[in-house]
Amino acid sequence: MNIPYKPLLPQTEQPIVIIGASGIVKDAHLPAYEMAGFKVFGITNRTISKAYDLQKQFKIDHVFESVADAVKNAPSNAVYDITVLPDQYIEILEQLPDGAAVLIQKPMGNDLAQAREIVAVCERKNLVAAINFQLRFASFVSAARYLIDQGIIGELYDLEFKVTVNTPWELFPLIKEHPRLEILFHSVHYIDCIRSFLGNPKSVMAKTAKHPLKKLSSSRSTIILDYGEDKHVVINTNHDHHFGPKHEESYIKWEGTKGAVKAKMGLLMNYPDGLPDVFEYALPKKDNEKEYEWTEVKLEGSWFPEAFIGAMSNLMRYKEGSDSTLSASVQDVLGTMKVVEACYVSSKNGGISFDEV
């Protein structure tokens, strides 16, 4: 079966101005843009030396001393790529030209109130604004979306994310101390991906937990999203599996009335080196429809860095008019942030007390 999954590229050149020079820019943004042939016009960062380091490594045309300097010198059709922490988003958005295209790093704010402020600024300035939820564009997600959209696995009734890994949080010093670590900075990807398939849930139940030997605010979560009586949608994450690779897991599984899809997310295992992804689908056998046969499909690219091509490409194509939908627009992602907020409310309030039953 031929499964189209690669993103369509823009038909016009739209130079990119990157605001921020963190590790994710070095490891994902710039390698992805280089693969896609996108032109990076310039970069700026508070610690300017980091911007110069990336300029040398990736042959970026310009380094700017400030956001204001970058905006002043950028071409009129520039796309701005904001890669800093959420606290700085609004200050930066206010400095962009009205009507500009901008891709903002996830999450869309530290909480729902901040998310709403970000949307308000983008709408007031008429920005063509999207959030960089790249998992929507990972090759294995795009392939699964094709099979589901074509009705090949029937009606989707079960969607599961399972992550049992040993995450080296020390690689993320800027977010390691955040009071909303696991759901806001990790499971938010899965929440957003689920919404891209099923829309907004009716309700949310969640519990996020600490590790007794770590100072992290949270590192394990269970989230149940209610999409009605015939659907089971769950996220289970455990970033504290320190017991070797034998029983590590990292996958997405879609089950439908006619078949199923499973994608191993190798990136999260043995991080940051990762393991290969595996994409499989199951359909009834031709000679016995009561039995199912799993087929593995080799896909090119992974979540990092290739999915970053899709996120930026969709924004560029929407800006030029060749895509009719901006997949992760700030308006759409407000729904993701509502689910995140609901998760924290649910986790804080707790379930039904044993003594109440």
N, C-alpha and C positions, 0 to 999 in steps of 0.2 A: 504494500500500500504506500502510495506517495503522500507524505504528510508535509505540507508547507508550514514552516515555522520561523523562517528568517525574516527580520524586519525589512520593510521597504524603506529605502533611503530617500532623502529629500531631493527634489529636482533642481534646487537652487543652492548656491553657496551662501551660507549665513555664518559669518565669523563668530567665534565663541569668546566671551570674556569671562574668565573664571575668577570668582571672588572667594579666596581661601586656598590654602596650600597644605592641607592636612594629608595624612597617610592615605585616605581613601581617594584623594585626587591623584596621588602618585601610583597607587595600585590598581585603580579602576577607571576613573574618569579619563585621564590622559591616554592610557593604553587603548581604551575603547575608541576614543576619538581618532587616534592614530590608525587603528584598524579600519575604521569607517571612511577615512580620508577627510574628516572634518577639519576645518582650519581653526586653530586656536590663535586668536589675534593677540590676546594679552592675559596677564594674571596679576592679581594683587593679593597681599596678605598683611596682617598686622605686624607679624615678624617678617620683615621684607626679605631677609636672607633666605628663607624657605622658598619664596617665590623665585629668587634668582637661581637657587639650586635646581628647581624644576624647569626653569627656562633653559638651562644648559642641557639637562637630560633629555628634554623633549623638543628642543629647538623652537621655543615659543617666541614670537616676534617681539613682544613688548612686556616689560615689567612696569607696573604703575605703583606709585607711592601710596595711593589711597583710592577708595571707591570713586570719590569725586573726580580724581585725575583720570581714572579708567573710563568713566562715563563721558568726560569731556573729549577724550581722544578716540572713543570707539566709533566705528562706522554706524550709520543710521539703522542698518539692518542687523546689528549685532544681537546675539542671543546671550543673555547673562546666566551664568551657572553659579548659583550660590551654594557654597560647600562648608559653611561655618555652623556653629551651634545655634539652636533656635532663639536664644536670647537676642541675637544680633539681626534676625531676619527683618523686623519692621524698620529698624534704622537704615538698613541697606535698601530695602524696597522703596522707601521714601526718596532715595537719591536717584533711582533709575528714571529714565525718560518715560513720560506717559506713553502708553501704547506698546511698550517694549515687550519682547518675549523673554520669559525667565523660567528657569528650572531650579527649584528650591530643594535642597537636601531634606530628606525625611528626618524626624517626624515634623508635622506641620505645627510646631509649637510645643511647649512643655505641658500644656493642658488645653482643654476645650475653649476656655476663655481667650487664650492667646491665639488659638487657631482661628477663632471668629474675628479677632483683630486683623490677622494676616489676610483673610479673605476680604475684609472691609477695605484695607489699604489697596489690595490688588484691583478691586472693583472700582474704587474711586479714581485710581490712576489708569484704569482701562488696560491693565497689564494682561498679556496672554500668558497666564501663569499655571504651571504644573508642578506637582511634587514628584521627586525622583524615587518613586516606588518601582525599582527596576525588576523586582520579582515577577511583576505582571508580564515582563518581556523576556524572561529567561526562556531558553530554547525548549526546555521540557514543559513549561507552563503554556507556551504558545502552541506546542504540538498537542497537548491535552485539550486546549481550547478548540482547536480545529476539530478533533474527534467528537467533542461534545456539541459544538455548534452545528456540525453536519448530521447530528442524530445517530452517529455510529454506535455509541454505547448506550443509547436510549436516554431516558429521563434520569438526570443526576439526583440520587437520593442519599448518598453518603460521601462526605468529604472530610478527610482526616489529615492533619499535620502531626507528625511524631518526630521529636528531636531528643535524643539521649546521647549527649556528647560531653567532652571536657573542653569547655570554652576558656581560652586564656585571656581573661578580662584585662590583665595587665597591659595588653596591647592597645587598649582603648582608655588611656588615662583621663581623657577629657570627659568621658561619660561614666567611668567606673564609680564615681562618688554620687551619681545622680540619684535622687530619692525615688525616682520611678524608672528603674533600670530595665527590667526584663521585658515587660509588656510594651512600654513606650519606645524602646530602642531595638527590640528584636521581634517579639511576637506581633508587633504592629505590621510587619511585612506580611504575615500570614493572614491577619485580619483583613488587610487591604486586598490581598489576593483572593480571599474567599468572597469579599464584596464584589470583586470584578466578575465573578461567576454567578453569584446568587443575589446580589443587591443587598439592601439593608436587612438585618435580622429583626424579628419581632421583639426579642428580648435577649439578655445576656446573663450568664452565670459564670463567675470566675473566682479563682483563688490563686494569688501569687505569693510565693514563700521565700524566706531567707535560707541560707545555709548556716548551721550552728557554728562553724569554724571560720566563717568569712565575714568581712565588714560590708559586703554588698547589700544594698537595700532589698534586692530580690534576684533570684537566679533560676527559679522554677515556677511554671505556671500551668494551670489547667483552665481552659476557656471553653464553654459550651455556648454555641450560638443557636438560637431557636428560630428555625425556618418552617415551623409547622410540624404536624404529627407524623408526616411520612419522610422527614429528612433528619439525618443525624450528622451534625457538623461539630467537630471538636479539634482543639489545639492542645497538645501535650508537650511541654518543653522541660528538659532537665539538663542544665548546663554544668552539672556537678558530678558527672559520671567519671570518677577517677580510677576506674578499675580495669583499664586497658581497653583495647579496641574490639575485643571479641563480641561484646554485646552492645556496642554502639549502634545507634539507628539515626537516620535522617532521611525522611521521605514525605512525599505527598501521595495520597491515594484517593482517587475518584472512583466511585462505584455507581453504575447506572443499571437500568432495567434490561439492557441488552449486553452489557460488557463492563469492563473496568480498565483503569489506567493506574500505573504506579510509577513514580519518579523518585529515584534516589538522589538526594541533594548532597553530592559528594563534598562540596565546598566546606561544609560545616564539620566534617570529620577530619581529624588530624590537621586542624586549622593552625596556621594559615596556608599550609601547603595543599591541603585538601586531598580528596580521592576522586576518581572518575565518577561522573554521573551515570545513572542507568535509567533508561526509559523503556517501559514495557506496556503493552496493552493486551487484554484478554477478550476474545470473542468466541462464540460457539463454533465447534468443529463443523465442517461442511457435511461430514458423514454421520454426525451424532450431535444434534443441537443441545442435548442435555449435558454435554461435556464441553469444557472450555480449554482453549489453547492459548498460552501466553507467547507473545512475539516481542522480541527485543529489537528496537530500532536505534541505530547509531546516529546520534545528533551531534552536530558541530557546536562548539561554544558552551558556555556555562552561565551561572549567575554572575560571577565576577570573571573578567570584566565585560563580557560580551553583552549582557543584558542592558548595560548602560548605553549601548548604541541605540537600542529600541526606545528607551525613555527619551533621549535627546532627539532622535529621528522623528518620533511622533510629534513632538513640540514643533520642530522645524516644518514638518509636512503640514501640520495644522495651520501654522503661521502663513505658509505659502498658498494654502488652499487645496492641497492634494489629499489631505485627510479630513474627513468631515467631523471626526470626534477627537477631542483632546482627552485621552484616556484617563489620566490622573490629574485632571484639573483641580485647582484649589477648591472649587465648589463641590466636586465629587468627593474629594478626600476629606472634606468636613464630615462626611458620613463615617469615614474610618476613625476620625478623632472622637466622634460621638461614641462609637463602640469602645474605644480605648478608655474613655472616661467612665462608661458604664461598667467596664471591667474593674476599675479601681473602686468604684462605689460598691459593687457587688462583693469584692474581696474584703473591703472594710466592714460592711454590714453583716457579712456572714450568712450562713444558711439557717435552716430551722433548728433550733436548739433541741438536743436530745430530751431535755426535761420537759419540753413543750408538747411532746408527742404522747 
